[in-house]
Amino acid sequence: MKAVEVRKMSAAELDAKLVELKKDLFNLRLQHATNQLDNPIRIAEVKKDIARVKTILREQQGR
């Protein structure tokens, strides 16, 4: 997910996306713990997406 895509979303959409990403991260960590994870790099990508969404939310709150 690119920052440009995130900036186009409303605050409600960003909140929903954040919840979705956190669920994805939980599931990825669970798969990693049980040795069922195919692509471990995906965990880092999801973490970066979460940080990106949180950053944009914080910027929007400041306006």
C-alpha positions, 0 to 999 in steps of 0.5 A: 500500500502506498502513502498516496493511496492512504492519503485519499482515504477518510478517517473512518476508512483509515480506522477500518483499514487499521483494524484490518491490518492489525488482524492480518498481523495477528494471523501472520504471527500465528502462522509464523509461530506454527511454522505455516507462514510462506512469506515471512517478509509479509509481516514487515510489510504489514507493520509498515502499512500499520505505521503508514496508516497511523501516521496519516491519521495523526496528520489528519487530526492536526488539521 
